[in-house]
Amino acid sequence: MEIIAGTIDSFSADVLFDMARYRYEVFVEKLGWKLHTRGRLELDEFDRKDTIYLIARNPDGEIVGTSRLLPTHRPYLLASLFPQLLGDTPAPCSPDIWELSRFAAGDGTRLGMGGDPHGWSLALDMLSAAMRTVAKEGGRRLISASPLGIERILRRTGLSAHRAAPPLRVDGQLLFACLIDVDKNWCPRRDCQADGIGRVARRPADEGVAATRSVQDPET
């Protein structure tokens, strides 16, 4: 299993196509979200050239997880589409705070929503990768529209997470704006070592998408 970080220019057209199709399968088909789609692909206005993606692939090269990272001093989903989740709190607007969105792992497991155990384990690995990626960009916090149960789960894993405002019911589900302090040294499992699967491969634009080794830092 590997987790690759990069922008649109970092990936081939085939990988971007597979990512958009995976997001459609997870968010539209399995979770039933009402999203604007084209064909069987899910992309929106926040999929820009400056967006950083995390893409998890299994040994067969199949995409089994995705997430999206955006700095909050540029347009981002929570502030644009779900400002009510912030209550009276001003929407974050800082390069220190990054939004985590379109997060899915395994067969559609969203962080905090249960599902298959392999997907949950991958979700934690991807969260660790997201924090390492954001830390390299100078970020100090993540913010995400999250299911209510995620706060307790994240705290049990040793992370500092709290609400920006009280939860609200959106389309029948209790959601809240979850703030997570970035800890680049956090490991989701006891057997995760500092140089293990939590390390992220940042793909340069000219390297394409072929990869057969474990997740590594770009400097190594």
N, C-alpha and C positions, 0 to 999 in steps of 0.2 A: 504494500500500500504506500502511496506517496501523496503528498499534498503540495501543490504547486501554486505559487503566488505570482501575479502579474497583471498587467493591463491588457486591453484589447490588442495592442500591438505586440504583445508577448506570445500570443497564441495563433495557431493556424486557423483558417476559416472552418475547417472540419471540427476542431475542438470547440470553437465558439458555437457552432451549430449544435453540437452534442450537448453543450451546457444549456442552451436555450430550450432544447427538447427535454432534457432532464428536468428543468424547472417547470415546464408545462406539465409533465407527468406527475410531479410531486404536488405543486401548488394548485393546479387547475383540476387534474383528474382525481388525485387522491385526497387532497384537503378541501376541494370544492370552492376555492377562492374565485371570486368574480373579477377576473382580470382581463384587460384588453390584450388580445393575442392575435397573432397572424399565423394562420395554419395551425400547426402543433408546436409553435415556438412561443416562449414567453420572454419578452424583453420590454423595458419601459424607458421613460425619459431619463432615468438615473443610471442607465447603462451607457456611460460616456467614455471618452478617451482617457479621462483621468481616474476612472473607477478602478480600484484594485480588486481583483477576484482571487478567491481561494478555490481551487478545483482539486478534489480528491479522486484518485483513479486506482482501481484495483490492478493486480498483476496482468490482467488481460487488456488493460488500457481503457476499460469502461469507466465512465464517470459515475461515482457513487456518493458524491457530496459536493456541495457548492456553498459559497457565501459571497457577500459583496461588502466592500468597505469604502466609505466616503467620508472625507473630512467635513465637519459641520460648518466651516466657513464658506462652503459652497453649497448649492441646493442639495437637499437630501430628503428622503422619503418621509420620515417622521414629522419633521417640521412642516412639510408641504401638504401632506395628506392626512395626518393624524395629530394636529396640534392640540386637540382636546386632551390627549393623553399627558400633556405637560402641565395641565391645570393653569395656575397663575405663574408658573415658572417660565421665565423667558426661554425661548428656544436656544439651545447651545449654538454658538457661532464662533468657533475657535479651531485652529489647527491642532490644538491639544486634545480635542474630543472628536472621535470618529464614530460614525453610525455603522452598525452591523445589521445587514438586512438580507433577505432572500437566503436564509440559512436553512439548509436541509442536509441530511446525511442518511446513508443506507437506502432503504426502500421508501423513504419519505418521513423519517423521524425528524420532527422539529425539536429543538432543545426545549425540554420542559414538557413535552407532550407524550412521553413514553414511546412505545413501539418496540421493534426488535432490539435485543441487547447488543448486537453487532453495530447497528446504527447508532445506538446511544454511545457506545465506546468511541466510535468515529466522531460523533458530535463533540465530545469532550476534546479529542485530539485536534479537531478543527478550531475549537475555541482557543486552545493553547496556541495554535498556529496563527490565529487572528491577532492575539495579543502580541506575539513576537513580531509580526509584520507591522502592526501599528506602532510598536515601540521603536522600530527602526526608522519609522517616518516621523518620530518625535511626539507621537500621541501618548497621552497619559490616562485617557478614559475611553471606554466604549459606551454607546447608548443604543438601545434597541427597543422596538415595540415587542413585548414578550408576554407569553401566557403567565397568569398569576403565580403558578406554582414554581416558576423558575427561580424566584428570589431565594426561597428556602433551599432548593437543590444546589444552587451555586454556593451558598454559604456553607453547605455541608461538604463541598469540595475544597473549601479553604479560601474561596475568593471573597473579596469585599464587593457586595452588590446591594443596591438600595433603590427605592422608588424616587422618581423625580416628582411624582404627584400621586394621589390616590388612584387605584385602578378604576377603569370604566368598562362597561359592556359594549363591545363592538361586534355587530353581526352575531350576537348570541354568545360571544366568548369574552370572559374577563381578561382584559389586557392592561398593561401598564408600561410606562417608559422606564426601562431598566438601565441604571447606570452601573458600570463595572469598572473598578480601578484596574488598570492594566498592570499585570505582573508578568514580565517576560520570562521569569524563572519558574512560573507555576507549571506543574506537571499533573495531568489528570489521573495518573495511576501511580501506585507505589513503585512499580518496576520501570517507570519512565526515567531515563537518565538525561543528563543535560545535553548529551550529544545524540539522543535517540530520535524517536519518531516525532517529537515536538518541533524539530527543526524544519525550516521551510525553504524550499527551493524557489528562488526568484528567477523566472525565465527571461533572459534577454530576448529582444525582438527577433534576432536573427538565428536563435537556436532552435526554433520550431517547437515541436511538442514531444518528440521521441524521448522516452525516459525509461530506464529499467532498474534504477537503483533506489535505495531508501531516501527519505526526505533529508536534505542537507542544506546548510546555509550556502548562499551564493559565494561566500568568500572561501569555502573549503573545496 
